[in-house]
Amino acid sequence: MKDRDDQLGVFPAFFRVEDRDVAVVGNGDEALAKVRLLLNTRAKITLIADAPEAELVDLVRANGVRHVAQAFEPSLIDGATLVFGATGDAAEDRAIVAAARALKIPANAVDQPDQCDFYTPALVNRAPVAVAIGTEGAGPVLGQMIRAQVDQMLSPSLGRLARLAMVYRGVVEHVLPKGSPRRMFWKRFFSGDVAEAVQNGEVGQAKREAKRLLKSIDGIGGHVWLVGAGPGAEDLLTLRAQRVMMEADVLVYDALVPQAVVDMGRRDAERISVGKRKGCHSKSQNEINDLLVELGSAGKRVVRLKSGDPLVYGRAGEEMAALRQAGVSYEIVPGITSAFAAAADFELPLTLRGVASSLIFTTGHDLAGDVLPDWARLAVSGATIAVYMGRSVAASVAERLMVAGIPAETTVAVIENASRRDRRLMHGVLADLPSLDSRDDLTGPVMVIIGEAVAGANLDNSTPLLSRERHLAERVGA
């Protein structure tokens, strides 16, 4: 469930006002601003003003706005689609809103957010394209700042391009099947040669490019992106990952990928959970391989979302082999691996000049067998060790490393849910690691970082793995 602070108190929508009555009540600057805003639309604007200021009169006359030169009364707004109380008098505007609501007409009282059924956004107009920025009345200046930035980003020719797209919409729906072919056509339409020709004012050339594109787009095959979803925080997703998630027909995702990241995909994309957790595998790896091949062979554009980076303990090698064998094209989109996110949370240098010049990625299971891995001698010489999925075998990890010669007092950092809001940071020494095995409160993915470089971490925001009393008791027991 989303945090309440992350939910909007309004539902963004656009009112249809073409050839419909919209009433503005007021004589001064407030009414002037609303009339100017409404002149961006095809609404039939009515100004109700018994003593309008000169600038407002000039605007109304210049633009053919209907002017009712009398004081407000409810009968004057009967039948309106929207009503603005813009008198500059708070009590009078509240009375106008009350009258509109009695007539079941949405109303807005200027500068009184709690009296508004809707808010007027900061608007970027590239008709028929409109970008509306709302702050729920909390920060109009912020809305205007964002509007200025968006206005600079959007080409002045965007409206002309959108109108040309409307001409081709029916043809595209008739010629191209739903799904990837249509999306690919429109993506290239809005970002390729057609858009460039429109921007240059060459309408004829733009139409020729659109026809050429329509003929060439048929026959697009399936494609699979193996995408690193990062450690969990939505804003650590790469720009490329976001882009391909918006192109995908299907999102296939693991259990460790947060729902908030999955929700960043295209709204109408199919979502398939293949959630693999310890002791709870909804699909085997072979079944996942078969699913990706099946979807890609059917012409689907597929994003396979993996926690962290797909090439670091993500079993991407098996999926790539299956796709290659089936002749399905694929692409790797790297992600931020959990070790880097954990180190960032701890402000921990994974390499430290004169202390640690090597970095080892491993899983706790690599240290649970009878044979010590070859890299253990590097750890003894000072390399930093990042242990993925190490909580359940923490005791074995600590024991084997100490037997290999790593001092029991070597600093360790433990991070649950690296990069996320609910992350937990703990620190201690190698001899403290066995305590993790009995920590039932650790339910998220746990990363353990071991090495002398960890001593350079910022430990102010972390807690000891063992309480002082328990630490002393274990020392005495030893």
N, C-alpha and C positions, 0 to 999 in steps of 0.2 A: 504494500500500500504506500502511495506517495506521502511524503511529509506534507502537513497542511501548509507550511510556509512556502512550499514549491508549487502549490495549486493557485490558480487564478480565481479571483472573486467575480470575474466576468467571463462570458463566453464570447470570444471574438467573432464578429459576423458583419456582413455588409447589408444595410437596408436597401431595398429596391425603391428608388425615389423618382425614376424617370416619369415625367408627366403626372406626378402626384404632388399634392399640396404639402408644403412644409412652412410652418409659421414661426416667425421670429418676433418677439415682443420686446421693444425697447427703443430708446431715443439716442443713446450715446455710443461710446467706444465698444462696449460689450456687444451690442447689436450689430455694429459695423463689422466686427471681427467674424461673427457668425454668418452674416450675409456674404462676406468675401469667401468664407470657406464653402458655403453652399453653391456659390457660383462655379465651383469646380465640377458640379453635377448638372444633370438635366432636370432637376426638380423645379416645380412651379412654386417659386418663393413668394410668400406674402409677408410684408413688414407691417406690423401693427404698432404705430407710433403716432401719438398725438402732437408731439413737439420735437421732431427729429432734428439733430444737429446738421449743419450745412454739409459736412463731408458725407454724411449718411444719405442726405437728399441727393447729392450729386451722383453717388454710387448707384442708387436705386434708379434714377432717371437714365443714366448711361447704359444700364443693363436691362431695362424693361421690367424691373421688379414691381409687382403689384404692391401698392401702398394703401393701407387703410388708415386714414388720418383721424383716429379717435382713440380714446382710452380703452384699455383691455376690458373685455367682458367674454365670458365663456362661449357665447354663441359664435364669436368670431373665429374660433378654432375648430368648430364642429366639422368633422370630415377630414381633418388634417392627418397626415401620416406620422409626422413628428412635430414637436413643439419645443421651442427654446425660450426659456424665461431669461431675458438678457437686459433687464432694466437697470442693473447696478444697485438695486435696492433688494437686500436679502429677503426681507419679509414679503415684498411684492412678488419676487420670483418664486418663492415657496407657494404663494397663493395661485400663481399661474400653473405650477406643476400639479397642485392639488386639483385644479379645474380640469387639466388635461387627463389626469388619471381617472377622474370621475367619468370622463368620456371614453376611457380605455385607450388613450393615446399615449405612447411613450414620450416622456418629457425630460428636459435637461435644464437644470438651474445653474447658471454660470457661476463657477468658483464655489459651488456647494456640492461636493462629491456625494455626500449622504442624501442629497435630494435628487439625484440623477438616476433615471432608468437606463441610460446609456451615456457613454462618454464620447466626446469628439476627439479623435486622434490627431497627432501630428501626421500630416499627409504628404506623401511623395506621389505626384500624379504623372503617370505616363499612360493616359487613357488609351485602351481599356484596362491597362495594368495600373493597380493602385497598391501602394504599400502604406499601411496604417500602423502607427506606433502609439501604443497606449500605456499609461502608467497607473491606471485606475484612479486618476486624479491626484496622485501623490507627488508627481514631479513633472509639471508641464515643461519646465526648462530642460530637464533631462530628455524628454520626448523630442523637443526641438533640436537638441544637440545630435541625437541619433538620426533624426530626419535629415540634417545637413550632411551627415556622413553617408547615409544611404543614397541621397540625391547625387552625390559625387560618383558613387559606384555605378549607377544605372545610366546607360547610354541614352541620350536624348531621342534616339531613333527607336527605342524599345517599343513605344506605342505603335509606330508604323509597322514594325515587325510583328507585333501581336495581332494587328488587324489583318495582315497578310496571312497569318496562321489560321485565322477564322475562315478565310476563303478556302483553304485546303483541308480543313478538318473533316468535312464530309467525304472527300475523295480518299483521304487516308484511312478512314474507318471502313470504307468499301474495299480498298485494295489490300491493306495490310491486316493480318490477324492481330488479335489482342495480345498484350504482353510485350516481350522484348522488342519485336520488330517495330511496333508503334513508338515505344519509348526511345529506341535508338534513332528513329527518324526525327522525332521532335528534338532530341538532344542535339543532333547535327544541324537541324533546321535553325535552332536558336543560337548556335555557337560556331557555325561554319561559314561556308561561302554565301549562303542565303542572307545571313545576318550582315555579313560584310558588304554585300551589294546594297542592301537597304540603307545601311549607314552611309554609304557613298551616294545615296540618292538615285541609284540605278534600279528602278522598280522592274523594268523589263528583264534585266539580267538576273534579278532576284527570282523572278518567276521561272526563268529557264533553269536556274540552279535547283529550284524546288522540284521541278519535273524530273531532272536528272537524278536527284537524290531519291525520289520516289521509286524510280526504276531500279536503283542499285541496292536498295536496302533489303529487298526480299532475300530470303535464304540465310539470314544470320543464324549461326549455330549456337549450341549451348556453350557455356563457359563457367568455370568454377574458380572463385577466388578463395584462397586459404588465408584468412585474415586474422591477425593478432588483435584481440580485443583489449590488450593491455591488462594491467593488474586489477582494474575494477572501477577506478574513477572515470566518469564519462569524458571529462575534459583532457584525459591522457590518450584518448583515441586519436589516431593520426588523421590528417585531412584526407589522405587517400582512402583510408578505411571508411570514413564517413561518405565519401563520394561513391564508392562501389556499393555500400549498403543502400544507397538511394537508387541504384540501378538494378538491384537484384529482384528476381521474381520470388526467390525462396531464401530464407535465412535458416541455416542449420547450426544450432548452437549447443555448447556444453553447459553443464550445470553450474560451473564456476563463473560463467559470464553473467553479470548482474542484469536484471530485467531492464534497468534504466538504459543500459547499452543496447540491448535488443530493441528497445522501443525507439532507438534512433534510426532504425531501418525504415524503408519506405512503408507507408501506412498500410497499403493493401498487399504487401508481400506476404506469402505464406510463411509461417513460422513453425519449425520442427525442432523440438527439443530431443537431443540424443544424450541427455544428461548423464555423464559418467562421474560417479562419486565412489569413494571406497565403500565396498559392500553393497552398492546400489547402482548397478549398471542397467540402464534402460535399453541400451543397444550395445552389442559387442562391436569391436573395431572392424571386424569383417562386414558386419551389417551396415556400419556407417560407410565403409568403402563402397559397398554395393549401392547404397542409397545415393551417394554422390554421382556414381557412374550412371545410374538410372535417370536421375534428374538432368544431368548434363547431356546425356544421349537423347533426351526428349526435347532438347532445344532450350532448356531453362537456363537462366542466368542465376547462379547460385553463389551465395556467400557462406562459407564455412567458418563460423566464428569460434576462435579458440582463445582461452584465457592466456594472457601474457603474449608471448611470441610463438607462432606456430612451429618454429624450428627448434625451440627449446623445450624438450619433454612434452611436445605436442603431438607426437606420432604422425607428423605430417609426411614423413618419408613413406609410410605405408599407403597413405591416401594418394600421394603423388604417383606412386608406382601403379596403383589401381587405375588412376585416370590416364596415365600414359599408355598402359596396356589396352585400355578401351578406346583410345584415340580421342579422348575428351580434352580440350584445351584448358589450361589452368594457369594461375598466376599467384605468386606469394606476395602478400601485403604484410610487411613486418610490423610487430607491435612492441611495446615496452615490456620487457620481461620483469617478473616480480622482484628479482634480486635488485634491480636498479631502483624500482619504486620503494622497496624496503630501505635501501641505503639512503635514499633521498629523505624519507620520513625521519630517519635517525640522524640526518646530516653527517653521514658516515662515509669517510673516504675508503672505497674498496681497494684502492692502491694508495700507498703512502711512501713518499720518497725516503729511502734509507731504511724502511721497515718492511713493506710488502710490495713487490714488483710483479707478482703473479696473482691471477684470480681463477678459482676453480668453481665450476658449477657441477653439482652432483645432487643425487637424491639420497635420502636416508637409507633407502633399501640397498644402495650400493655398498653401504658400510655394515650391513646386517649379515652378510654371508661369512663363510669361513676364511676366504682369501681376501686379504687387504688389497684394495685397488692400487694400481701402479702409481697413481698420483699422490699417494699418502706421503711419500718422501718429500714432495714439493711442499706439502702442508707443514712438515717438520721444519723446513728451511724458511718458513715465514709467509707462505702464500695465504691469501684470504680465501676462506671456503664459504660458499653460499649453498646451503642445503635446502633443497625443495622438498616439500611434503615430509618433513622430518619429525613431526611431533610424536607419532606413535612408536618410532624407533630411536627416540632421543637417547635413552639409556645405552643402547648398543652403540650409537654413534660416539657418545662421550667415552665409553669404555675402550672402544677400538682405537680411537685417536690418542688416548692417553697411553695405551699400550704401545702405540707406534712411536711415542716419544714427545708428543705435544704436552706441555705442562698443564696440570689441572687448573692453574690460575689464569690460563689464557682467557681473555675477555670474549664474551659472546653477546650478541644482540638477537632478540627474538621478536618477530613482528607478526601479528595476526591481522589479516585483511589490509595488507599494505595499500596505501594511497587512498583508502576509503574513509568516509567520515567516522565509521565505527572502528577504526584501526586501534590496536593496542600495542604499545611498545614496552618491552621488558628487557632488562639487562642482568648480567651475572657473569659467572666464570664457567669454564668447561665442566667442572665438577658439579655444577648446579643443573645441568641439562636433564638428568634423569627425572627431575621433578615434573617435567612437562608431561610425562606419560600418565600422571594421575590428575592432570588438570582437565576436569570435565567441562569447565567453563569456556574452553577454547574450542569453538565449533567452526570457525572459519579457517581458510587456508593459512598455514603457518610457515614462515620462512625463518631459518636460523642462519646467522652469519657468525663465523668463528675466525679469530685471528688477532694478531697484535695490532693491526690497523684499526680494529674496532674500538680500541682505547681512545682513539681520536674523535669518537662520535660525541654528539651533544646528548647527554643523558638526563638533561633537566626535565624532559617531558616523559621519561620512562620510569617504570617501577621495577624494583628488584625482583628477580625470579623467586628468591626465597626471602622471607621476613628475617630480620636480624636474629630474632630468637630461634627460629628454625635453623638458620644457618649455623649458629653456635652449637645447637644441639646435634646437628649432623656432624660437625667437626669433632665434638667430644665423642660421639658414637664411633667415628672412624678411628 
